[in-house]
């Protein structure tokens, strides 16, 4: 039984409102947090690595937690996997087409290697079929170790990555904002993210069930795209300011945090199963996208316009394949 047209319109309105609140809330959370850090004397590098890295992943975190706790684990997992796919194929693709990205070798060898290992861990977890609480705790321990190691490494031997983290903080900071104003903006941003995630998950579940589309597909596409909007906005702004390396660093950091921090936190709070359809296709797509990015970067230590276009074409092909595979369920 299909919902009345009025109900459909209201669901789409709630979906749009949820996406808007996620975008505005995520932006406010990061900007307020970075401005507060500046007033407290926290270095731009720490703000860029921790606050911007965790802050731009806040929509994915709250959305995945909300989905897991409200009985929609497929959306929680699909959100993480789909966001990582969108970050590489869509966001890096768009950024490289508009502004070819130069990549520092030392920074990429460290952070790119961590992202690749995290992706391999995600594949293993998917093949097991379940993310238990102990596994979630291990993932959280891994992301803490990564942040501490990166901070200590840059403190002892500042390199190009240090400059990238500084630029990330400056791209997001509002230096003229006072301490209390920064706290207020960060608090309002957090509220926006929480409310937006709740609206997004609720409306996505309703749409999936009404259309006969699996919740995993909704999580991989609509929800993942929505929660990746902060990364997309950061990438475009950074590119316009001729800091495209910030966009690249943000995507690499976001993918690391999505797997280790978001999946780890979600599983620690609520252990989640991995949907079989994600194991059949999407987990291999995220692995292939990661490998493609690694290969492209190693050819000249940059992402060219042609390589960016190839990533975009791959994303369109992936969405088309998802649509084709889902046609029987929607019929």
Phi, psi and omega in degrees: 000123182274153181284149177301154181305322179299319178295321178298315180298319180295321179296315178295324177296317178295323177297312180297319179295319178298316178297317180297317179293323177298314182294309181294318180294317178297319179294315180295320180298313181292313182297315179295320180293318180293319178297320178296317178300320179298318180291334180270001177083017177281136187294152177302327181296314179295319179298318181292317183288310188268303186292313180290318180299310179287322185295316180289345175267359181302317178301317178297320181297307184294322179295315180294318177299314180300315181297315181296319184283341180257016174082026178233061184298333180296324177291321180300312181288316179300325179297315180294309182295314181295323178296318179294322176296313181295322180301316183281305188285317184273304187290311177295326178298310179299314183298315182292325177295319181281317185218096179312140190254122172274139185237129177284133185296311185296315180296319183289323180300322180282299186287323177295322178295319178297319179297319180296316179296318178298322178294319177298321177298319178299319179297315179298315179300318180297319180293327175293323174096002183202138176253104183277170178296316177300320177296319177301318179295322177296318178298319178295319177298323180294319182289326176295317178298321180296313181296314181296314180299315181298317180298313181294321180296318180286330177291321183279330182215078182302132180224202182295327180297326177300318178295323178296315180296321177300314181296322178301317180294318181291326178297328186259344187280158174236087189303329183283352183281133178285174182300308184291325177295319178298317178297320180294316179296318179296318179296315178296322178297319179298317177299316179299320179294316182295311181295317180297319179296319180297315179295319182296313182294313181301312182290324179295320178296316179299314180296318181299314181290322181292325183269355182074019179264141182293150177296330179297317180295319177299318179295321182289334187248282187298309182292316181298317179296318180297315182284347177270358181302320178301318178295320179296315179298316179299318182296314182294315179298316180297319178296317179298329179269011179062036174238052185297337178295334176294319178299318180295313179298324180293320179293315179299313179297319180297318179295323176296311181296322180302316183283307187282315186275309185288310179295322179296313179296315181300314181291328178293321178283317183212101178308140188228142174279155176263119180301141183298326182293329176291323178294323183291324187232300197292327180295328179282331176294316180294325176293316180295320179296319179296316179296318179299318179298317179299317180294314180300317182295321182291342179272084178094002180054046175199160171253114183275172177298319180296319179292321175299318178297322178297320178296318179295317178299319179298322180292318177298318179297320179297314178297321178296319179295319177300318181296317181295314181295335183268353183303315179302322181291329183275345183288000000 
